[in-house]
Amino acid sequence: MPIFISHSQKDRAFVDTLAANLVQNKHHIWMDRWELKVGDSLLDKVQSALTDSSAILVVLSKNSVESAWCKRELNAGLMRELEERKTLLMPCVIDDCTIPLFLRDKVYADFRANPDEALEQVNRALAGISNPLQGRSETPRFNTDWSLDWKSIDDTHIMEWTFVDHGHDWPYVILSQCVIVCNEEASRRFAQAMARDEEDIFMRDVLALLVASLPPDGLTVRIEDARERGVSAQLSRPGGEAFAVRFSYRRLGQDNGFDTVVYLDNNLKIALEHMTNVTRQPAGP
């Protein structure tokens, strides 16, 4: 989900610079003048973006605190915080304005004295929700932590998704990996994506290809002991790209005497959903 920037149009110069810096740091940013087309409903689009955003950067200035539109966006963000019980609003102060009452207890990024330090504070705050290379999925019974790494060996590019499933009451964890090895053409295109600083987009699209190719009933395995097991698959897409896929999985920790069923497809879908939500669209040709 994108990061919404609430601001006054009168602060456009500052906000454009802020947004460009955040995009350079691979945050997915939503701004009205970037996203709206002629004929779009401004109210509907902004309301949808506010509802779907993973965070709301509130640019506080003398202009914005007097803006009725900015006040409505702030109120919508406050309502979401109350309903969802999590931090969404991240204030950024850019001049000596009066900070709204309901934001005064929040730590804010102060761009007045040290803009570089303030930008770094914003980047750190967004990293937990906007990093396409790692994440956590939480459910009432268990959590799934995951991360993505990649490397090149003799010009062959390799992607590795690692997952750890741990239940709140389990005496063990499940460690699983999905390793995807590119053929020569796929490695060449991966290198091109890296040159454009779009390797996260390339890997997201390969993961989407893998998820789309999974059996309709999913990819379910049973763990009976402590040994590592694995399954393999092959993928391809037009243009000569091919990928060798291997899933490995094992149980670590205390043996409770029971077999464990693992739904490998669920983990892949968790990672894909997160990457889709936080990565920007690829640059045009």
Backbone bond lengths (Angstrom), bond angles and torsions (degrees), N, CA, C in turn:
res aa  C-N    CA-C-N  psi(-1)  N-CA   C-N-CA  omega(-1)  CA-C   N-CA-C  phi
1 M - - - 1.456 - - 1.520 109.46 -
2 P 1.314 117.37 143.64 1.464 119.79 -174.50 1.518 113.24 -76.12
3 I 1.320 114.79 168.97 1.459 122.84 173.41 1.530 107.18 -96.50
4 F 1.323 116.66 122.71 1.461 121.68 -179.18 1.523 109.03 -90.97
5 I 1.325 117.31 133.62 1.465 121.38 176.63 1.522 108.60 -109.34
6 S 1.330 115.59 111.85 1.461 121.72 176.81 1.523 108.27 -90.70
7 H 1.333 116.82 124.21 1.458 119.66 -174.46 1.516 110.73 -160.44
8 S 1.306 115.67 164.25 1.461 121.93 172.73 1.526 109.25 -87.27
9 Q 1.319 116.40 140.35 1.464 120.37 177.54 1.526 111.73 -59.94
10 K 1.323 116.52 -22.98 1.464 119.89 179.17 1.529 112.00 -69.99
11 D 1.340 116.84 -16.45 1.470 121.56 178.45 1.523 110.99 -101.42
12 R 1.309 116.76 24.85 1.462 121.85 -172.80 1.521 112.83 -56.48
13 A 1.317 118.34 -41.71 1.469 120.22 -176.57 1.523 110.77 -60.42
14 F 1.337 116.67 -46.18 1.466 119.64 178.99 1.520 110.71 -64.77
15 V 1.323 116.65 -46.03 1.467 120.85 -174.42 1.524 111.13 -66.08
16 D 1.315 117.83 -38.26 1.468 119.84 177.37 1.529 111.10 -61.16
17 T 1.322 116.55 -40.98 1.468 120.23 178.30 1.521 110.74 -67.26
18 L 1.333 116.91 -43.42 1.466 120.93 178.10 1.522 110.79 -59.94
19 A 1.325 116.48 -48.50 1.462 120.35 -178.28 1.523 111.46 -62.68
20 A 1.327 117.27 -41.67 1.466 120.38 179.33 1.522 111.12 -62.56
21 N 1.326 117.19 -40.37 1.468 120.53 177.87 1.520 111.44 -65.62
22 L 1.325 117.11 -38.40 1.461 120.24 179.68 1.525 111.29 -69.42
23 V 1.319 117.12 -39.27 1.467 120.39 176.24 1.525 110.15 -63.39
24 Q 1.327 116.49 -39.11 1.465 120.24 177.97 1.521 110.88 -61.17
25 N 1.335 116.57 -29.27 1.463 121.42 176.69 1.526 112.16 -90.83
26 K 1.349 115.70 16.19 1.466 123.71 172.23 1.523 113.81 69.75
27 H 1.321 117.30 29.01 1.453 120.74 170.71 1.527 108.58 -90.81
28 H 1.315 115.52 141.62 1.464 121.85 179.87 1.530 107.83 -88.36
29 I 1.313 117.10 108.85 1.461 122.68 -172.13 1.529 110.60 -106.43
30 W 1.342 115.44 137.28 1.464 120.88 172.97 1.519 108.50 -111.05
31 M 1.336 115.86 121.37 1.466 120.96 172.53 1.520 108.39 -133.69
32 D 1.323 116.28 141.53 1.458 120.38 -172.92 1.525 112.80 -55.36
33 R 1.304 118.22 -46.49 1.473 118.78 -175.27 1.527 112.36 -74.04
34 W 1.338 117.55 -13.18 1.463 120.48 173.28 1.525 111.30 -85.08
35 E 1.324 116.12 -32.55 1.461 120.34 -168.27 1.529 114.08 -102.51
36 L 1.332 118.07 -27.18 1.458 120.48 -173.36 1.524 111.75 -83.28
37 K 1.333 114.67 142.01 1.460 121.63 176.11 1.529 109.07 -114.94
38 V 1.305 115.65 162.63 1.463 120.31 177.70 1.529 109.38 -57.35
39 G 1.326 116.57 128.15 1.457 121.41 -179.79 1.513 114.25 98.58
40 D 1.343 118.22 -15.59 1.465 120.80 178.16 1.526 110.41 -66.92
41 S 1.325 115.40 150.42 1.460 120.94 173.16 1.522 108.49 -81.65
42 L 1.318 116.90 113.89 1.461 121.09 -179.05 1.518 110.82 -59.38
43 L 1.323 117.08 -46.38 1.462 120.94 -177.27 1.521 111.35 -62.77
44 D 1.335 117.04 -46.51 1.463 120.58 -178.33 1.524 111.47 -64.18
45 K 1.327 116.76 -44.19 1.463 120.61 -177.65 1.525 111.41 -65.42
46 V 1.323 116.94 -43.89 1.462 120.00 -179.61 1.519 110.32 -67.38
47 Q 1.320 117.05 -41.80 1.463 120.07 178.58 1.518 110.99 -61.38
48 S 1.325 117.35 -43.20 1.462 121.08 178.66 1.522 111.12 -63.57
49 A 1.338 116.99 -42.66 1.464 120.56 179.93 1.519 111.36 -65.33
50 L 1.326 117.18 -40.21 1.466 120.58 177.67 1.522 110.96 -63.71
51 T 1.320 116.44 -39.04 1.465 121.04 -178.36 1.519 111.80 -70.77
52 D 1.334 116.62 -37.28 1.461 120.97 -173.93 1.523 114.24 -91.83
53 S 1.313 118.64 -11.50 1.465 120.89 -173.95 1.520 111.58 -68.40
54 S 1.325 115.46 149.70 1.464 120.70 177.06 1.515 111.85 -88.98
55 A 1.325 117.49 -14.98 1.467 122.35 174.82 1.521 107.82 -160.15
56 I 1.327 115.36 155.57 1.460 121.29 179.55 1.519 108.25 -125.51
57 L 1.320 116.51 110.69 1.457 120.90 174.23 1.523 108.03 -82.44
58 V 1.326 116.07 120.41 1.461 121.11 -178.76 1.525 108.17 -103.47
59 V 1.319 116.95 106.80 1.462 121.50 179.18 1.527 108.00 -82.39
60 L 1.331 115.87 110.07 1.462 121.77 -175.93 1.520 110.35 -96.36
61 S 1.315 115.06 123.63 1.463 122.03 178.87 1.522 107.91 -149.59
62 K 1.314 115.95 172.39 1.463 119.70 175.42 1.524 110.39 -61.21
63 N 1.316 116.05 -31.39 1.464 119.88 178.35 1.525 111.82 -71.31
64 S 1.333 117.12 -46.83 1.462 119.94 -173.23 1.526 112.94 -72.27
65 V 1.338 117.95 -36.57 1.469 118.84 -177.38 1.525 111.57 -69.89
66 E 1.334 117.39 -16.10 1.462 121.16 176.79 1.529 112.06 -98.46
67 S 1.325 116.74 -4.39 1.461 120.86 -176.06 1.527 110.78 -85.32
68 A 1.324 116.76 124.10 1.465 120.65 178.41 1.530 110.70 -63.32
69 W 1.334 116.31 -37.07 1.469 120.01 179.57 1.527 110.53 -64.56
70 C 1.328 117.68 -45.54 1.467 121.18 179.00 1.524 111.00 -63.28
71 K 1.330 116.79 -35.71 1.464 120.00 177.69 1.523 110.69 -63.62
72 R 1.322 117.46 -39.07 1.468 120.22 177.85 1.527 110.70 -65.51
73 E 1.330 116.88 -41.38 1.467 119.62 177.85 1.523 110.80 -63.46
74 L 1.332 116.96 -41.18 1.460 120.83 178.47 1.519 110.65 -62.98
75 N 1.320 117.55 -44.35 1.465 120.68 179.60 1.527 111.29 -62.58
76 A 1.330 116.60 -39.17 1.466 119.95 177.97 1.523 110.56 -63.59
77 G 1.327 116.62 -40.78 1.463 119.97 177.86 1.513 112.38 -65.86
78 L 1.330 117.28 -40.39 1.465 121.16 178.06 1.523 111.20 -63.45
79 M 1.323 116.92 -39.79 1.467 120.04 177.79 1.524 110.69 -63.83
80 R 1.327 117.50 -40.59 1.466 119.53 177.77 1.522 111.11 -63.76
81 E 1.330 117.11 -40.51 1.467 119.58 178.04 1.520 111.02 -60.18
82 L 1.316 117.22 -42.86 1.463 120.86 179.98 1.524 111.07 -65.87
83 E 1.327 116.61 -42.39 1.461 120.66 -176.84 1.524 112.07 -72.65
84 E 1.320 117.14 -41.20 1.464 121.11 -174.72 1.522 113.13 -93.34
85 R 1.339 116.69 -11.87 1.465 122.55 177.16 1.526 112.36 55.57
86 K 1.307 115.29 46.80 1.462 120.57 175.18 1.519 108.91 -149.80
87 T 1.324 115.35 159.75 1.459 120.46 -178.12 1.525 110.58 -75.53
88 L 1.315 115.60 124.43 1.460 121.46 177.45 1.524 111.84 -122.90
89 L 1.330 116.63 -37.87 1.458 121.96 -175.26 1.517 111.17 -84.14
90 M 1.318 116.54 128.77 1.460 122.47 178.65 1.528 108.19 -126.65
91 P 1.340 118.24 101.64 1.465 120.70 -176.22 1.528 112.51 -73.64
92 C 1.323 115.29 141.70 1.467 123.10 174.60 1.528 107.26 -128.58
93 V 1.319 117.27 114.18 1.463 121.91 -176.57 1.524 109.01 -95.13
94 I 1.349 116.28 127.64 1.467 118.92 -176.56 1.528 113.11 -118.73
95 D 1.330 118.09 -9.35 1.466 120.14 172.87 1.529 108.97 -154.04
96 D 1.327 116.92 -177.32 1.466 121.11 -174.23 1.526 110.99 -83.46
97 C 1.324 114.82 65.99 1.462 120.90 -179.94 1.526 110.09 -94.27
98 T 1.311 116.22 171.04 1.461 122.10 173.89 1.523 108.34 -86.53
99 I 1.317 117.13 118.54 1.464 120.64 -178.02 1.526 109.12 -73.73
100 P 1.334 118.78 129.63 1.462 121.30 179.44 1.528 111.92 -55.43
101 L 1.324 115.58 146.26 1.461 122.33 -173.11 1.524 112.41 -52.45
102 F 1.328 117.35 -46.34 1.462 120.47 -173.36 1.531 113.07 -77.22
103 L 1.318 117.48 -0.09 1.464 120.42 176.04 1.520 112.40 -110.07
104 R 1.321 117.37 -2.16 1.458 119.85 -172.57 1.524 113.56 -70.65
105 D 1.331 117.62 -20.68 1.465 119.14 178.84 1.529 112.07 -89.26
106 K 1.327 117.65 -0.58 1.462 121.07 -178.74 1.530 111.02 -93.63
107 V 1.322 115.66 142.64 1.463 120.38 170.72 1.527 107.55 -69.35
108 Y 1.313 117.10 133.86 1.454 119.76 -178.21 1.525 110.80 -122.26
109 A 1.335 114.93 155.71 1.466 121.33 173.82 1.521 107.63 -84.83
110 D 1.331 116.60 121.14 1.463 121.73 -175.24 1.530 109.66 -100.29
111 F 1.319 115.59 104.26 1.462 121.13 -178.08 1.526 112.52 -86.72
112 R 1.320 117.97 2.39 1.462 119.88 -176.84 1.524 111.71 -76.10
113 A 1.326 116.95 -47.65 1.465 120.21 -173.67 1.524 112.66 -88.62
114 N 1.345 116.22 -44.47 1.467 120.03 -174.70 1.528 109.21 -139.85
115 P 1.316 118.44 86.00 1.463 121.16 -176.93 1.525 113.86 -58.78
116 D 1.334 117.73 -37.22 1.466 120.08 -178.94 1.523 110.95 -64.77
117 E 1.316 116.50 -43.89 1.466 119.99 178.66 1.525 110.78 -65.98
118 A 1.323 117.03 -39.36 1.463 120.51 178.67 1.527 110.94 -63.56
119 L 1.336 116.83 -41.33 1.461 120.38 178.02 1.520 110.65 -62.74
120 E 1.325 117.42 -40.00 1.460 120.75 178.15 1.523 110.67 -64.23
121 Q 1.329 117.58 -37.98 1.463 121.00 176.41 1.527 111.04 -61.57
122 V 1.317 116.32 -42.58 1.463 120.05 178.75 1.523 110.43 -65.04
123 N 1.334 117.26 -43.52 1.468 120.40 178.43 1.520 111.67 -59.18
124 R 1.329 116.63 -42.82 1.467 119.72 179.52 1.523 110.99 -65.33
125 A 1.325 116.54 -40.92 1.463 120.08 -179.40 1.526 111.60 -64.75
126 L 1.335 116.31 -35.70 1.461 120.30 -178.25 1.520 113.10 -81.58
127 A 1.332 117.13 -19.24 1.467 120.32 -174.37 1.522 111.89 -58.23
128 G 1.330 117.01 -37.94 1.457 119.85 -176.91 1.513 113.94 -66.92
129 I 1.323 117.60 -22.46 1.459 120.26 -177.85 1.520 112.57 -115.42
130 S 1.322 116.91 -11.21 1.460 120.14 -171.77 1.519 113.30 -121.88
131 N 1.336 117.96 9.75 1.461 121.03 179.80 1.527 109.10 -85.22
132 P 1.333 119.13 114.94 1.461 120.16 -177.26 1.519 113.89 -75.07
133 L 1.325 117.77 -6.69 1.463 120.86 -172.22 1.521 113.67 -102.27
134 Q 1.310 118.55 -0.02 1.457 119.93 175.57 1.518 109.38 -163.13
135 G 1.338 114.96 158.44 1.453 118.37 -178.87 1.509 111.63 -173.23
136 R 1.315 114.40 -179.71 1.465 122.46 178.03 1.520 108.93 -139.25
137 S 1.319 115.65 136.46 1.458 122.44 172.39 1.521 108.00 -113.53
138 E 1.325 116.97 126.22 1.460 121.51 -176.61 1.521 110.31 -114.05
139 T 1.338 115.59 134.95 1.460 122.28 173.68 1.525 107.54 -131.00
140 P 1.328 118.40 167.64 1.469 119.38 179.69 1.524 113.80 -59.33
141 R 1.345 118.19 -27.12 1.457 120.62 -174.68 1.521 113.71 -99.78
142 F 1.322 117.60 -33.29 1.465 119.00 -177.08 1.522 110.29 -158.17
143 N 1.334 114.92 165.39 1.464 122.63 176.98 1.525 109.52 -117.17
144 T 1.308 115.96 151.67 1.459 122.32 173.15 1.521 108.56 -123.03
145 D 1.331 116.32 116.30 1.460 121.95 174.11 1.525 108.34 -101.83
146 W 1.313 116.63 143.56 1.465 119.01 -178.68 1.523 110.31 -150.64
147 S 1.324 114.40 159.65 1.463 120.69 174.59 1.523 108.50 -150.85
148 L 1.322 114.70 162.11 1.464 122.15 -178.59 1.518 109.34 -124.69
149 D 1.323 115.74 133.24 1.459 121.27 176.28 1.523 108.01 -131.44
150 W 1.306 116.95 161.31 1.458 121.05 176.30 1.523 109.46 -149.32
151 K 1.324 115.03 156.88 1.465 120.41 -179.18 1.517 108.84 -156.63
152 S 1.330 115.11 169.98 1.456 121.36 177.99 1.519 108.98 -128.62
153 I 1.332 116.22 128.42 1.463 122.53 176.97 1.525 107.66 -123.24
154 D 1.329 116.01 113.77 1.469 120.94 -178.33 1.533 111.35 52.86
155 D 1.336 115.72 45.72 1.469 123.55 177.94 1.525 113.74 68.10
156 T 1.323 117.12 10.24 1.461 121.05 172.96 1.524 108.50 -100.00
157 H 1.324 116.83 122.25 1.462 120.95 -176.22 1.528 110.55 -90.75
158 I 1.318 114.19 139.00 1.460 121.82 -175.58 1.521 108.90 -130.60
159 M 1.336 116.08 133.61 1.466 122.44 176.44 1.521 109.34 -113.03
160 E 1.324 116.88 140.36 1.466 121.07 -177.29 1.527 110.21 -135.19
161 W 1.318 116.29 114.33 1.461 121.56 170.65 1.530 108.20 -98.13
162 T 1.322 117.66 128.32 1.464 122.58 179.10 1.523 109.02 -118.10
163 F 1.335 116.20 132.50 1.465 122.19 -177.41 1.527 110.19 -124.93
164 V 1.325 115.88 141.50 1.463 121.90 172.65 1.522 107.56 -127.67
165 D 1.338 116.13 115.82 1.468 121.92 175.65 1.520 108.56 -99.65
166 H 1.324 116.32 124.87 1.464 119.04 179.04 1.524 109.73 -138.01
167 G 1.333 115.36 121.09 1.458 120.89 178.82 1.514 111.17 -82.25
168 H 1.325 116.17 154.46 1.456 120.35 -178.23 1.527 111.54 -63.86
169 D 1.323 117.17 -29.00 1.465 120.67 -178.44 1.525 112.37 -118.17
170 W 1.320 117.86 13.01 1.459 120.23 -179.04 1.525 110.52 -82.28
171 P 1.351 117.44 142.13 1.470 119.49 173.81 1.533 112.17 -88.03
172 Y 1.326 117.47 11.49 1.459 122.00 -177.04 1.529 109.16 -146.41
173 V 1.338 115.39 169.48 1.467 121.43 171.38 1.525 108.13 -125.95
174 I 1.314 115.87 157.74 1.459 121.77 175.38 1.527 108.15 -108.54
175 L 1.329 115.75 121.61 1.459 122.02 177.54 1.526 108.25 -105.50
176 S 1.313 116.93 124.14 1.465 120.06 177.99 1.522 109.43 -135.18
177 Q 1.316 115.14 153.10 1.462 121.61 -179.93 1.516 110.20 -136.67
178 C 1.316 114.53 145.32 1.462 121.14 170.64 1.522 106.89 -122.16
179 V 1.327 116.55 113.35 1.463 122.14 -179.07 1.524 108.46 -109.95
180 I 1.327 116.14 127.18 1.463 121.59 -179.54 1.525 108.64 -120.80
181 V 1.327 115.99 122.08 1.465 122.42 -178.75 1.524 108.63 -106.60
182 C 1.324 116.42 126.22 1.468 122.15 -178.38 1.528 111.11 -83.49
183 N 1.329 116.55 144.47 1.462 119.00 170.01 1.532 109.35 -78.80
184 E 1.316 117.73 -174.53 1.467 120.74 -173.86 1.530 112.08 -60.21
185 E 1.334 116.94 -45.79 1.468 119.55 -178.17 1.525 111.25 -68.16
186 A 1.330 117.06 -42.20 1.466 119.89 178.39 1.522 110.70 -64.74
187 S 1.338 116.97 -37.55 1.468 120.16 177.09 1.522 110.89 -64.24
188 R 1.325 116.46 -38.15 1.465 119.87 178.48 1.529 110.56 -63.55
189 R 1.320 116.43 -42.77 1.467 119.54 -179.45 1.533 111.39 -72.05
190 F 1.316 116.49 -32.19 1.465 119.67 174.67 1.527 109.27 -62.43
191 A 1.329 116.54 -44.57 1.465 120.33 179.11 1.529 110.96 -61.40
192 Q 1.322 116.98 -38.34 1.462 120.27 176.94 1.526 111.06 -64.15
193 A 1.330 116.27 -41.13 1.468 120.23 178.01 1.523 110.84 -63.41
194 M 1.327 116.54 -39.86 1.462 119.98 177.85 1.522 110.99 -63.31
195 A 1.321 117.02 -37.96 1.467 120.31 178.87 1.522 111.43 -64.22
196 R 1.335 116.75 -27.88 1.470 121.37 177.13 1.525 111.86 -90.86
197 D 1.342 116.54 2.41 1.463 122.01 -175.92 1.524 110.81 63.35
198 E 1.340 116.13 38.37 1.461 122.02 -177.85 1.523 111.73 -125.51
199 E 1.340 117.04 29.35 1.458 118.66 -179.41 1.522 112.10 -63.92
200 D 1.351 117.56 -32.09 1.455 119.89 178.69 1.529 110.88 -64.93
201 I 1.324 116.95 -36.06 1.460 120.94 178.62 1.527 110.30 -69.18
202 F 1.330 117.17 -41.89 1.466 121.11 177.74 1.526 109.87 -59.04
203 M 1.334 117.25 -47.87 1.464 120.64 -177.34 1.519 111.52 -68.20
204 R 1.331 116.72 -36.19 1.468 119.72 174.93 1.522 110.88 -59.15
205 D 1.335 116.84 -44.38 1.461 120.16 -176.99 1.526 111.73 -69.25
206 V 1.330 117.64 -34.58 1.467 120.00 175.47 1.524 109.88 -67.02
207 L 1.327 117.12 -40.82 1.464 120.14 177.34 1.523 110.67 -63.10
208 A 1.325 117.31 -39.50 1.465 120.67 177.42 1.525 110.78 -62.16
209 L 1.334 116.65 -39.34 1.463 121.17 176.66 1.522 110.56 -61.54
210 L 1.325 116.43 -42.48 1.462 120.67 179.44 1.523 111.20 -64.79
211 V 1.317 117.27 -47.39 1.466 120.54 -178.88 1.527 110.47 -61.16
212 A 1.327 116.81 -39.78 1.467 120.35 179.91 1.525 112.11 -66.07
213 S 1.327 117.09 -23.28 1.468 120.92 -177.51 1.525 113.16 -91.35
214 L 1.326 117.89 -4.08 1.459 120.69 -177.41 1.525 110.93 -67.07
215 P 1.339 117.60 152.76 1.465 120.36 177.74 1.529 111.02 -59.59
216 P 1.330 118.25 150.01 1.468 120.92 -179.27 1.527 113.36 -56.80
217 D 1.338 116.62 -32.03 1.467 119.58 -179.59 1.527 112.31 -90.97
218 G 1.342 117.45 11.84 1.460 120.84 174.98 1.516 113.32 87.81
219 L 1.311 115.17 -172.76 1.462 122.49 -179.65 1.525 107.45 -124.73
220 T 1.321 115.59 91.05 1.462 122.15 -173.96 1.520 109.90 -109.51
221 V 1.334 117.25 133.19 1.462 122.04 179.05 1.524 109.11 -129.52
222 R 1.315 115.09 159.44 1.464 121.35 179.52 1.529 109.20 -118.41
223 I 1.327 116.79 129.62 1.460 122.33 178.14 1.524 108.61 -102.62
224 E 1.339 116.08 123.40 1.460 121.09 -176.75 1.516 113.15 -109.89
225 D 1.357 117.73 -18.31 1.462 120.45 -176.99 1.528 108.84 -151.18
226 A 1.335 116.49 -165.63 1.466 120.61 -175.15 1.523 113.17 -88.72
227 R 1.315 118.17 -3.19 1.454 120.43 -175.58 1.526 111.77 -77.00
228 E 1.327 114.51 149.42 1.460 119.90 176.87 1.519 109.70 -77.19
229 R 1.310 116.06 136.02 1.461 122.45 176.84 1.517 108.73 -121.99
230 G 1.322 115.65 167.60 1.454 117.81 -179.75 1.513 112.93 -158.90
231 V 1.327 114.71 159.55 1.461 122.32 173.49 1.525 107.21 -135.21
232 S 1.334 116.28 153.77 1.465 120.76 -176.10 1.518 111.11 -125.27
233 A 1.324 115.13 159.23 1.463 121.21 177.87 1.521 109.02 -154.79
234 Q 1.317 115.98 166.69 1.464 122.63 177.23 1.526 108.98 -125.98
235 L 1.332 115.59 141.83 1.458 121.69 177.83 1.521 109.24 -129.31
236 S 1.317 115.66 154.98 1.468 119.76 172.87 1.519 108.46 -152.96
237 R 1.331 115.14 160.51 1.456 120.26 173.67 1.520 108.29 -147.79
238 P 1.324 118.13 162.75 1.471 121.15 -174.02 1.522 112.50 -54.83
239 G 1.331 113.98 147.84 1.457 119.61 179.28 1.510 113.79 99.28
240 G 1.338 116.67 4.71 1.463 119.43 176.60 1.511 115.31 92.09
241 E 1.321 118.38 5.34 1.461 120.08 178.42 1.531 110.07 -78.87
242 A 1.325 115.73 136.59 1.464 121.36 176.28 1.523 108.60 -140.71
243 F 1.324 114.93 152.17 1.461 120.92 -175.12 1.527 109.34 -139.41
244 A 1.334 115.46 131.40 1.460 121.44 172.93 1.525 107.71 -95.90
245 V 1.327 116.27 125.58 1.463 121.73 -174.34 1.519 109.56 -115.53
246 R 1.334 115.76 135.18 1.464 120.18 173.46 1.517 109.34 -135.04
247 F 1.339 114.72 127.73 1.461 121.87 172.54 1.525 108.16 -100.81
248 S 1.320 117.19 132.52 1.463 121.16 172.22 1.520 108.42 -126.29
249 Y 1.323 116.24 152.03 1.462 119.96 -176.59 1.526 109.53 -157.06
250 R 1.333 115.38 148.20 1.457 120.82 177.27 1.523 109.34 -160.41
251 R 1.325 114.97 165.27 1.465 121.77 179.74 1.521 108.94 -108.96
252 L 1.333 117.16 132.84 1.462 123.21 178.96 1.524 109.45 -119.22
253 G 1.319 115.92 142.82 1.462 118.96 177.66 1.518 111.55 113.57
254 Q 1.303 115.97 -152.13 1.469 121.87 -175.26 1.524 110.85 -78.71
255 D 1.336 115.51 136.19 1.462 121.38 175.22 1.527 108.20 -81.53
256 N 1.323 117.20 117.00 1.468 119.79 -178.94 1.519 112.75 -92.89
257 G 1.345 117.05 5.10 1.450 120.60 176.20 1.516 114.86 85.93
258 F 1.327 117.66 1.71 1.459 121.33 -178.69 1.528 110.32 -119.65
259 D 1.330 115.31 152.70 1.454 119.50 171.30 1.531 109.37 -71.14
260 T 1.335 115.26 155.65 1.463 121.02 179.61 1.520 109.26 -122.59
261 V 1.318 116.27 128.37 1.462 121.93 177.59 1.527 108.63 -95.08
262 V 1.325 116.14 129.84 1.464 121.74 -178.10 1.530 108.98 -121.62
263 Y 1.312 115.53 132.41 1.466 121.81 178.91 1.531 108.13 -102.72
264 L 1.324 115.55 88.40 1.459 120.01 -176.05 1.523 112.02 -61.36
265 D 1.324 117.38 -33.19 1.462 119.83 -179.05 1.520 111.78 -64.07
266 N 1.344 117.58 -32.79 1.464 119.65 178.94 1.527 111.08 -61.70
267 N 1.336 116.16 -42.14 1.464 119.22 -179.87 1.525 111.52 -63.61
268 L 1.317 116.28 -42.46 1.464 119.41 178.57 1.527 111.10 -62.44
269 K 1.315 116.39 -39.64 1.467 120.35 179.72 1.527 111.24 -68.21
270 I 1.337 116.93 -35.57 1.466 120.64 176.34 1.527 110.19 -60.80
271 A 1.332 115.69 -48.00 1.467 119.73 -179.68 1.523 111.20 -64.62
272 L 1.331 117.00 -41.94 1.466 120.38 -179.13 1.523 111.23 -64.55
273 E 1.318 117.21 -43.06 1.467 119.74 179.95 1.526 110.63 -60.70
274 H 1.337 115.67 -44.40 1.463 119.36 179.87 1.526 110.69 -63.47
275 M 1.325 117.18 -47.64 1.463 120.22 -178.04 1.527 111.27 -63.64
276 T 1.322 117.08 -38.41 1.461 120.62 178.60 1.522 111.01 -64.53
277 N 1.331 115.90 -38.75 1.459 119.95 -177.49 1.524 113.04 -70.08
278 V 1.319 117.31 -33.87 1.471 118.52 -170.77 1.522 114.38 -106.38
279 T 1.326 118.59 -12.24 1.467 118.54 178.71 1.517 110.33 -89.16
280 R 1.310 114.87 145.88 1.457 120.76 177.30 1.525 109.06 -78.68
281 Q 1.299 116.57 167.42 1.455 120.79 175.12 1.527 109.38 -73.91
282 P 1.329 118.28 150.54 1.469 119.67 -179.32 1.512 111.69 -64.32
283 A 1.323 114.18 154.80 1.462 119.16 177.76 1.518 110.01 -66.98
284 G 1.299 115.97 153.88 1.458 120.26 178.77 1.517 111.14 -70.95
285 P 1.337 117.14 165.13 1.463 120.45 -179.32 1.519 111.80 -65.45
